[in-house]
Amino acid sequence: EALLIELKHMNEEVSGNQRNESIRDSEHFRKQYAMVLLQLKDANEQ
C-alpha cells in the first residue's frame, strides 16, 4: 500500500509540473519512478 501511495504522489508531481513543460531533474525522477515500479512488481509476485 505504501508503494501505491508513493506512486500516486509521484504521478501528481509530474502532472503538476507538466504545465512548465519540464520536470526538474527528470533523469533522477525517471530512475526513482522505475525503482518504485520494480518494488511494486516484486511485492505483487510475493
mmCIF file as gemmi writes it, N, C-alpha and C atoms, coordinates in Angstrom:
data_model
loop_
_atom_site.group_PDB
_atom_site.id
_atom_site.type_symbol
_atom_site.label_atom_id
_atom_site.label_alt_id
_atom_site.label_comp_id
_atom_site.label_asym_id
_atom_site.label_entity_id
_atom_site.label_seq_id
_atom_site.pdbx_PDB_ins_code
_atom_site.Cartn_x
_atom_site.Cartn_y
_atom_site.Cartn_z
_atom_site.occupancy
_atom_site.B_iso_or_equiv
_atom_site.pdbx_formal_charge
_atom_site.auth_seq_id
_atom_site.auth_asym_id
_atom_site.pdbx_PDB_model_num
ATOM 1 N N . GLU Axp A 1 ? 0.826 -1.2 0 1 0 ? 1 A 1
ATOM 2 C CA . GLU Axp A 1 ? 0 0 0 1 0 ? 1 A 1
ATOM 3 C C . GLU Axp A 1 ? 0.869 1.262 0 1 0 ? 1 A 1
ATOM 4 N N . ALA Axp A 2 ? 1.963 1.234 0.728 1 0 ? 2 A 1
ATOM 5 C CA . ALA Axp A 2 ? 2.855 2.395 0.764 1 0 ? 2 A 1
ATOM 6 C C . ALA Axp A 2 ? 3.43 2.689 -0.619 1 0 ? 2 A 1
ATOM 7 N N . LEU Axp A 3 ? 3.708 1.635 -1.38 1 0 ? 3 A 1
ATOM 8 C CA . LEU Axp A 3 ? 4.239 1.826 -2.732 1 0 ? 3 A 1
ATOM 9 C C . LEU Axp A 3 ? 3.21 2.495 -3.636 1 0 ? 3 A 1
ATOM 10 N N . LEU Axp A 4 ? 1.948 2.122 -3.486 1 0 ? 4 A 1
ATOM 11 C CA . LEU Axp A 4 ? 0.897 2.74 -4.291 1 0 ? 4 A 1
ATOM 12 C C . LEU Axp A 4 ? 0.736 4.214 -3.947 1 0 ? 4 A 1
ATOM 13 N N . ILE Axp A 5 ? 0.854 4.536 -2.678 1 0 ? 5 A 1
ATOM 14 C CA . ILE Axp A 5 ? 0.77 5.935 -2.251 1 0 ? 5 A 1
ATOM 15 C C . ILE Axp A 5 ? 1.936 6.725 -2.83 1 0 ? 5 A 1
ATOM 16 N N . GLU Axp A 6 ? 3.116 6.144 -2.793 1 0 ? 6 A 1
ATOM 17 C CA . GLU Axp A 6 ? 4.3 6.804 -3.357 1 0 ? 6 A 1
ATOM 18 C C . GLU Axp A 6 ? 4.133 7.02 -4.859 1 0 ? 6 A 1
ATOM 19 N N . LEU Axp A 7 ? 3.625 6.012 -5.552 1 0 ? 7 A 1
ATOM 20 C CA . LEU Axp A 7 ? 3.403 6.114 -6.992 1 0 ? 7 A 1
ATOM 21 C C . LEU Axp A 7 ? 2.375 7.209 -7.303 1 0 ? 7 A 1
ATOM 22 N N . LYS Axp A 8 ? 1.32 7.263 -6.521 1 0 ? 8 A 1
ATOM 23 C CA . LYS Axp A 8 ? 0.298 8.301 -6.708 1 0 ? 8 A 1
ATOM 24 C C . LYS Axp A 8 ? 0.907 9.683 -6.508 1 0 ? 8 A 1
ATOM 25 N N . HIS Axp A 9 ? 1.706 9.825 -5.473 1 0 ? 9 A 1
ATOM 26 C CA . HIS Axp A 9 ? 2.359 11.103 -5.188 1 0 ? 9 A 1
ATOM 27 C C . HIS Axp A 9 ? 3.26 11.524 -6.353 1 0 ? 9 A 1
ATOM 28 N N . MET Axp A 10 ? 4.002 10.578 -6.876 1 0 ? 10 A 1
ATOM 29 C CA . MET Axp A 10 ? 4.905 10.883 -7.99 1 0 ? 10 A 1
ATOM 30 C C . MET Axp A 10 ? 4.115 11.269 -9.238 1 0 ? 10 A 1
ATOM 31 N N . ASN Axp A 11 ? 3.003 10.581 -9.495 1 0 ? 11 A 1
ATOM 32 C CA . ASN Axp A 11 ? 2.16 10.919 -10.641 1 0 ? 11 A 1
ATOM 33 C C . ASN Axp A 11 ? 1.583 12.322 -10.499 1 0 ? 11 A 1
ATOM 34 N N . GLU Axp A 12 ? 1.179 12.671 -9.294 1 0 ? 12 A 1
ATOM 35 C CA . GLU Axp A 12 ? 0.65 14.014 -9.053 1 0 ? 12 A 1
ATOM 36 C C . GLU Axp A 12 ? 1.733 15.067 -9.251 1 0 ? 12 A 1
ATOM 37 N N . GLU Axp A 13 ? 2.948 14.744 -8.833 1 0 ? 13 A 1
ATOM 38 C CA . GLU Axp A 13 ? 4.072 15.662 -9.011 1 0 ? 13 A 1
ATOM 39 C C . GLU Axp A 13 ? 4.322 15.925 -10.495 1 0 ? 13 A 1
ATOM 40 N N . VAL Axp A 14 ? 4.309 14.875 -11.289 1 0 ? 14 A 1
ATOM 41 C CA . VAL Axp A 14 ? 4.526 15.016 -12.727 1 0 ? 14 A 1
ATOM 42 C C . VAL Axp A 14 ? 3.391 15.814 -13.356 1 0 ? 14 A 1
ATOM 43 N N . SER Axp A 15 ? 2.184 15.495 -12.959 1 0 ? 15 A 1
ATOM 44 C CA . SER Axp A 15 ? 1.015 16.185 -13.506 1 0 ? 15 A 1
ATOM 45 C C . SER Axp A 15 ? 1.087 17.681 -13.217 1 0 ? 15 A 1
ATOM 46 N N . GLY Axp A 16 ? 1.491 18.046 -12.029 1 0 ? 16 A 1
ATOM 47 C CA . GLY Axp A 16 ? 1.617 19.453 -11.667 1 0 ? 16 A 1
ATOM 48 C C . GLY Axp A 16 ? 2.735 20.147 -12.406 1 0 ? 16 A 1
ATOM 49 N N . ASN Axp A 17 ? 3.778 19.419 -12.752 1 0 ? 17 A 1
ATOM 50 C CA . ASN Axp A 17 ? 4.932 20.013 -13.432 1 0 ? 17 A 1
ATOM 51 C C . ASN Axp A 17 ? 4.794 20.041 -14.944 1 0 ? 17 A 1
ATOM 52 N N . GLN Axp A 18 ? 3.788 19.377 -15.496 1 0 ? 18 A 1
ATOM 53 C CA . GLN Axp A 18 ? 3.624 19.346 -16.948 1 0 ? 18 A 1
ATOM 54 C C . GLN Axp A 18 ? 3.369 20.738 -17.504 1 0 ? 18 A 1
ATOM 55 N N . ARG Axp A 19 ? 2.744 21.586 -16.729 1 0 ? 19 A 1
ATOM 56 C CA . ARG Axp A 19 ? 2.456 22.939 -17.198 1 0 ? 19 A 1
ATOM 57 C C . ARG Axp A 19 ? 3.736 23.696 -17.512 1 0 ? 19 A 1
ATOM 58 N N . ASN Axp A 20 ? 4.793 23.367 -16.801 1 0 ? 20 A 1
ATOM 59 C CA . ASN Axp A 20 ? 6.086 24.027 -17.02 1 0 ? 20 A 1
ATOM 60 C C . ASN Axp A 20 ? 6.842 23.421 -18.191 1 0 ? 20 A 1
ATOM 61 N N . GLU Axp A 21 ? 6.338 22.332 -18.747 1 0 ? 21 A 1
ATOM 62 C CA . GLU Axp A 21 ? 6.934 21.603 -19.871 1 0 ? 21 A 1
ATOM 63 C C . GLU Axp A 21 ? 8.299 21.004 -19.542 1 0 ? 21 A 1
ATOM 64 N N . SER Axp A 22 ? 8.695 21.043 -18.292 1 0 ? 22 A 1
ATOM 65 C CA . SER Axp A 22 ? 9.944 20.383 -17.904 1 0 ? 22 A 1
ATOM 66 C C . SER Axp A 22 ? 9.833 19.935 -16.455 1 0 ? 22 A 1
ATOM 67 N N . ILE Axp A 23 ? 10.336 18.768 -16.197 1 0 ? 23 A 1
ATOM 68 C CA . ILE Axp A 23 ? 10.345 18.237 -14.841 1 0 ? 23 A 1
ATOM 69 C C . ILE Axp A 23 ? 11.751 18.422 -14.294 1 0 ? 23 A 1
ATOM 70 N N . ARG Axp A 24 ? 11.835 19.052 -13.142 1 0 ? 24 A 1
ATOM 71 C CA . ARG Axp A 24 ? 13.144 19.296 -12.548 1 0 ? 24 A 1
ATOM 72 C C . ARG Axp A 24 ? 13.849 17.973 -12.304 1 0 ? 24 A 1
ATOM 73 N N . ASP Axp A 25 ? 15.082 17.901 -12.791 1 0 ? 25 A 1
ATOM 74 C CA . ASP Axp A 25 ? 15.905 16.697 -12.615 1 0 ? 25 A 1
ATOM 75 C C . ASP Axp A 25 ? 15.165 15.452 -13.11 1 0 ? 25 A 1
ATOM 76 N N . SER Axp A 26 ? 14.705 15.49 -14.348 1 0 ? 26 A 1
ATOM 77 C CA . SER Axp A 26 ? 13.853 14.427 -14.876 1 0 ? 26 A 1
ATOM 78 C C . SER Axp A 26 ? 14.537 13.059 -14.908 1 0 ? 26 A 1
ATOM 79 N N . GLU Axp A 27 ? 15.835 13.017 -15.126 1 0 ? 27 A 1
ATOM 80 C CA . GLU Axp A 27 ? 16.542 11.728 -15.129 1 0 ? 27 A 1
ATOM 81 C C . GLU Axp A 27 ? 16.452 11.077 -13.751 1 0 ? 27 A 1
ATOM 82 N N . HIS Axp A 28 ? 16.662 11.864 -12.716 1 0 ? 28 A 1
ATOM 83 C CA . HIS Axp A 28 ? 16.538 11.353 -11.348 1 0 ? 28 A 1
ATOM 84 C C . HIS Axp A 28 ? 15.108 10.874 -11.095 1 0 ? 28 A 1
ATOM 85 N N . PHE Axp A 29 ? 14.13 11.652 -11.555 1 0 ? 29 A 1
ATOM 86 C CA . PHE Axp A 29 ? 12.73 11.283 -11.36 1 0 ? 29 A 1
ATOM 87 C C . PHE Axp A 29 ? 12.413 9.957 -12.046 1 0 ? 29 A 1
ATOM 88 N N . ARG Axp A 30 ? 12.87 9.793 -13.275 1 0 ? 30 A 1
ATOM 89 C CA . ARG Axp A 30 ? 12.601 8.547 -14.014 1 0 ? 30 A 1
ATOM 90 C C . ARG Axp A 30 ? 13.202 7.343 -13.301 1 0 ? 30 A 1
ATOM 91 N N . LYS Axp A 31 ? 14.407 7.494 -12.785 1 0 ? 31 A 1
ATOM 92 C CA . LYS Axp A 31 ? 15.046 6.386 -12.067 1 0 ? 31 A 1
ATOM 93 C C . LYS Axp A 31 ? 14.278 6.055 -10.795 1 0 ? 31 A 1
ATOM 94 N N . GLN Axp A 32 ? 13.856 7.091 -10.077 1 0 ? 32 A 1
ATOM 95 C CA . GLN Axp A 32 ? 13.102 6.888 -8.845 1 0 ? 32 A 1
ATOM 96 C C . GLN Axp A 32 ? 11.758 6.216 -9.154 1 0 ? 32 A 1
ATOM 97 N N . TYR Axp A 33 ? 11.099 6.666 -10.212 1 0 ? 33 A 1
ATOM 98 C CA . TYR Axp A 33 ? 9.808 6.104 -10.616 1 0 ? 33 A 1
ATOM 99 C C . TYR Axp A 33 ? 9.958 4.632 -10.998 1 0 ? 33 A 1
ATOM 100 N N . ALA Axp A 34 ? 10.991 4.328 -11.76 1 0 ? 34 A 1
ATOM 101 C CA . ALA Axp A 34 ? 11.244 2.943 -12.164 1 0 ? 34 A 1
ATOM 102 C C . ALA Axp A 34 ? 11.506 2.062 -10.951 1 0 ? 34 A 1
ATOM 103 N N . MET Axp A 35 ? 12.218 2.593 -9.97 1 0 ? 35 A 1
ATOM 104 C CA . MET Axp A 35 ? 12.512 1.828 -8.764 1 0 ? 35 A 1
ATOM 105 C C . MET Axp A 35 ? 11.228 1.497 -8.007 1 0 ? 35 A 1
ATOM 106 N N . VAL Axp A 36 ? 10.326 2.456 -7.911 1 0 ? 36 A 1
ATOM 107 C CA . VAL Axp A 36 ? 9.052 2.211 -7.238 1 0 ? 36 A 1
ATOM 108 C C . VAL Axp A 36 ? 8.252 1.15 -7.995 1 0 ? 36 A 1
ATOM 109 N N . LEU Axp A 37 ? 8.245 1.229 -9.324 1 0 ? 37 A 1
ATOM 110 C CA . LEU Axp A 37 ? 7.527 0.225 -10.116 1 0 ? 37 A 1
ATOM 111 C C . LEU Axp A 37 ? 8.11 -1.171 -9.919 1 0 ? 37 A 1
ATOM 112 N N . LEU Axp A 38 ? 9.428 -1.273 -9.869 1 0 ? 38 A 1
ATOM 113 C CA . LEU Axp A 38 ? 10.065 -2.575 -9.638 1 0 ? 38 A 1
ATOM 114 C C . LEU Axp A 38 ? 9.727 -3.117 -8.252 1 0 ? 38 A 1
ATOM 115 N N . GLN Axp A 39 ? 9.724 -2.243 -7.261 1 0 ? 39 A 1
ATOM 116 C CA . GLN Axp A 39 ? 9.369 -2.672 -5.909 1 0 ? 39 A 1
ATOM 117 C C . GLN Axp A 39 ? 7.921 -3.144 -5.855 1 0 ? 39 A 1
ATOM 118 N N . LEU Axp A 40 ? 7.048 -2.441 -6.57 1 0 ? 40 A 1
ATOM 119 C CA . LEU Axp A 40 ? 5.641 -2.83 -6.619 1 0 ? 40 A 1
ATOM 120 C C . LEU Axp A 40 ? 5.48 -4.184 -7.309 1 0 ? 40 A 1
ATOM 121 N N . LYS Axp A 41 ? 6.215 -4.385 -8.391 1 0 ? 41 A 1
ATOM 122 C CA . LYS Axp A 41 ? 6.179 -5.668 -9.105 1 0 ? 41 A 1
ATOM 123 C C . LYS Axp A 41 ? 6.645 -6.795 -8.194 1 0 ? 41 A 1
ATOM 124 N N . ASP Axp A 42 ? 7.756 -6.573 -7.482 1 0 ? 42 A 1
ATOM 125 C CA . ASP Axp A 42 ? 8.276 -7.588 -6.566 1 0 ? 42 A 1
ATOM 126 C C . ASP Axp A 42 ? 7.264 -7.907 -5.466 1 0 ? 42 A 1
ATOM 127 N N . ALA Axp A 43 ? 6.61 -6.875 -4.945 1 0 ? 43 A 1
ATOM 128 C CA . ALA Axp A 43 ? 5.621 -7.079 -3.889 1 0 ? 43 A 1
ATOM 129 C C . ALA Axp A 43 ? 4.438 -7.89 -4.404 1 0 ? 43 A 1
ATOM 130 N N . ASN Axp A 44 ? 4.041 -7.657 -5.641 1 0 ? 44 A 1
ATOM 131 C CA . ASN Axp A 44 ? 2.919 -8.396 -6.225 1 0 ? 44 A 1
ATOM 132 C C . ASN Axp A 44 ? 3.268 -9.852 -6.479 1 0 ? 44 A 1
ATOM 133 N N . GLU Axp A 45 ? 4.529 -10.141 -6.737 1 0 ? 45 A 1
ATOM 134 C CA . GLU Axp A 45 ? 4.951 -11.514 -7.014 1 0 ? 45 A 1
ATOM 135 C C . GLU Axp A 45 ? 5.056 -12.361 -5.754 1 0 ? 45 A 1
ATOM 136 N N . GLN Axp A 46 ? 5.093 -11.73 -4.607 1 0 ? 46 A 1
ATOM 137 C CA . GLN Axp A 46 ? 5.233 -12.474 -3.349 1 0 ? 46 A 1
ATOM 138 C C . GLN Axp A 46 ? 3.897 -12.947 -2.829 1 0 ? 46 A 1
